[in-house]
């Protein structure tokens, strides 16, 4: 059980640190680009070529890389009508079932398809065809599998904690 605690705590520390680092690094440039483009559009009647692409890519990175952090902090939306009426041990067991039935298969499916997709994009230095700026899109495509790897690791950590609590009634 000590080994499980070490593994779970290590994953939690990694996800917590990366969540804070990525959140801080991404949010300020995203806000700056959005505000800058809005000021140009509404006050100077002009616009930038790059702001739209930069904003959607940074938002996607922020959202994807924040998913594992959100899972760790139990910040995802849940309908608590049924959940709050059961004991803590049954909640832990229910969490394990949800992770096994929904999260882990989703992670497998996304990783199975996104790793070759991101690799191909990286090899050919893929650029966007949809705007005049034509930014490279392989960085955001690489973030997709990275974020799901982090989400999977956090799912493993949560699974370990919940299974230990469901079986032994001990919090890791």
N, C-alpha and C positions, 0 to 999 in steps of 0.2 A: 504494500500500500504506500510505502514511503517513496518508491520509484514512481508510482502513478502521480503522487503529489508533486514530485520534482518535475516530471514531464509537463503536467498541467500548469504549474507555476511558471515554467520556462516559456511555454507557448503564450501564456497570458502576458508576461513581461515583454516579449517580442511584439505581440500584436498591440499592446498598449503604447509602447514606445513608437512603433511605426505609425500608428493611428495619430498620435499627437504630432509627430514630425511631418507626415504627409499633409495632415490637416492644416498645419501652420504654413507650410511651404506653398500649398496650392491656393488657399483661400484669398490671400492678399493680392497676388497678381490677377486673380479672377475678378475680384472686386474692382481693382484699378482699371482693368480693360473694359469692364461693363460701364463704369462711371465715365470713363474717358470717352467712350463711344456715344453714350447718351448725351453728354455735354456737347460733343461735336454735332450730333444730329439735331438737337433741339435749340441750341443757342447759335451755332455757326452755320446751320443748314448744310452740313457736309457729313461724311462718314469715313470710316476706315475700311480697308479691304480685309484686314486681318482679324478684327475684333470678334466677328461672329464665330470663325473657326476656333480661335483661341478660347473663347468663352465656353463653347460646347465641349471642347476637348478637356479643358480644365475642370469643368463641372462633372464630366464623365469620370475623370480620374479621381476627383474628390469623392464622388458617390461610390465608385467601385472600391477604392482603397479604404473607405470608411466603413464598408459593410462588416468586416471582421471586428472592427472596434465597436461598432454598434451591437453586434451579437454578443460580444464580451460584456458590454454594459447593460444588456437586456433592454435595448432601446427599440427593437423592432415592434411593430404593431401586433397586438394580440387581442382577441375577444375574450375578456376575462369572466364572462358570465358563468361558464362551466368551470373554468380553471380555478377560480377562487373558492369554489365549493368543495374541493377535494383536499385531502391531507397533503402535507409537504412531500412525503415519500411517494405518493401517487403522482404528484406534479413532476417529481424527478423522473419517474418511470415514463410518464407521458412525454416529457421533453426528450427522453432517449428514443422513444418510438417516433416522434416527429423528426428527429435528426436522422434516424435510420430510413424512414419512409420517404421523406421529402428532401432534406438538405444534402445528404451524401450522394443519392442518385443524381441530383441536379449538378452537384460539383463534378461528378464523374462525366456527365454528359457535356457540360460546358468545357471542361479541360480536354476531353477527347477531341472536340471540334475546334477549340480556340487555339490550342498549341500549334497545330499545323498551319492554321490560318495566320497566326501572328508570325510564325517562322517564315512563311512564304512572303509575307508583307515586308519583313525585315530584310530578307535576302535581296528582294528587288527594289528596296528603298521606295516603297509605294507612296504616291502622292495623291491627294484628293483631286477629284475631277470636277467637283461641284462648285468651286468658287474660283475667283480670279487669282487669289493668293496662292492656291495649290500647295498647301502645307503638307509636310510628311505626315502620314497617318500611322506608320508602323509603331511609333512610341505608344500611342493610345491602344493599339491592338495588342501590344506586348503587356500593357497594364492589365488587360482582361484576365489572362491566365494567372498572372502574379496575384491579382486580387482574389481569385477563386482558390488559389493555393493557401493564401492567408485565411480565407473564410473556412476552408477545410480544416486547417490546423486549429482554428478557434472552435470549430464544431467538434473536433476530437477532444479538445480540452473540456468543453462543456459536457460532452458525452461521458467522459471519465468521471467528472465531478458528480453528474447526475446518477450514474450507475452506482457509484460508491455510496451516495446518499440513499438511493432507493433500496440497496441491499443491506447496508450496515447502519444507516441512519447517522453517518458521520460526514461532516462538511470538510472538504479538502481545502 
